[in-house]
Amino acid sequence: MELNAKIYVAGHRGMVGSAVVRRLQKAGYDNIVYRSSKELDLRDTAAVNSFFAEEKPDYVILAAAKVGGIMANNTFRADFLFENLQIQNNVIHASHEQGVKKLLFLGSSCIYPKMAPQPIKEEYLLTGPLEATNEPYALAKIAGLKLCEAYRDQHGSNFISAMPTNLYGPGDNYDLHNSHVLPALLRKFHEAKETNAPEVEVWGTGTPRREFLHVDDLADACLHLLLHYDGREPVNVGTGEDLTIRELVELVRATVGYTGGVRFDTAKPDGTPRKLLDVSKLAEAGWRYKTALPDGIRAVYQEAFQAAAIA
């Protein structure tokens, strides 16, 4: 991938897209194209086609998506399925039409069956039922990676897919109504500390196990895949290590310095019991994560809360 190649990063203002832009710039890529959602609605087929015809990017990184946590996914099921399908279909098809050299589609580990054997290998896709609460989003992401495979099979397009684990980092969403578990916990414990609240409520039993990857590590993996991977099959991107939600709660509580109690609301859903990715394929391709979880959480907390980045 030439340093002067024109690279379109879809979703550049999101947590993932902005991290990808930072990583590309650090590596010396200075011909990066992007549009905000106000400038280009990726759900608008005609607008996307016009943009691609005008800009003719050489490479595309599809990091744009409608995202959210358990509550948002389960509440806005039609929106998550329909809008993500629109975004993916438009960008992938336009990339084909304009002869893009290579496209990287970013999916999610939620594409795998709820009760998949652990750790989850890429070949476990479509071998069992999905987790019900985020099934629409997962179905959209499955359709996206299968669309990339189909364009490769029918047209020879070099479209690849990466499936990241749970992400955190700069630019994360801390809205308690639609955020993911780690940023939600950071905000809950920070606000409890600030208000001297006697306890913090946490959804579920605390027993599910989760894997977390710093978004800057994902961005580094994306560049590695663009440079070194041309395979048909999706590639898992993660740490290969996990911990229980209860252990995560204690890690966040210690990072924030909150000394009150914790109450697990077992009436709330747990989601998938465990979701640990097998990252051996990516390891064989020469990549491994760099940011240890305690260090990453500490840095995120300092940036987002102690630096007053969150209102």
Secondary structure, DSSP 8 states (H G I E B T S, - for coil): --TT--EEEETTTSHHHHHHHHHHHHTT---EE---TTT--TT-HHHHHHHHHHH--SEEEE-------HHHHHHSHHHHHHHHHHHHHHHHHHHHHTT-SEEEEE--GGGS-TT--SSB-GGGTTSS---GGGHHHHHHHHHHHHHHHHHHHHH---EEEEEE-EEESTT----TTT--HHHHHHHHHHHHHHHT-SEEEEES-S--EE-EEEHHHHHHHHHHHHHH---SS-EEES-S--EEHHHHHHHHHHHHT--SEEEEETTS----SEE-B--HHHHHTT------HHHHHHHHHIIIIIT----
